[in-house]
Amino acid sequence: MFQMPAWVLSVLLGTICAAAFFLWQGRTWRELAAYWVAGVLGFLAGQAAGVLTGWRVLTIGQVDLLWGIGLALAALVLVRLLRV
């Protein structure tokens, strides 16, 4: 189980992914909210995938950057394609 600093860093990195994606593709406040939710949930899903697979490549402490950023970006693209 992750400790509190890992959760905080995961939410922060998911937020950074969402903010960068919004600056690139976003237009409205509604999209910003949707991208934030997708970025954070995608990053947390990536964390879970990293733990379940056991394949940890690029990490900061307990936070798996490769899986987290990869799934966060996938979630953001999915939200963009669905035109939320």
Secondary structure, DSSP 8 states (H G I E B T S, - for coil): ---HHHHHHHHHHHHHHHHHHHHHH--SHHHHHHHHHHHHHHHHHHHHHHHHH----SEETTEEHHHHHHHHHHHHHHHHHHT-
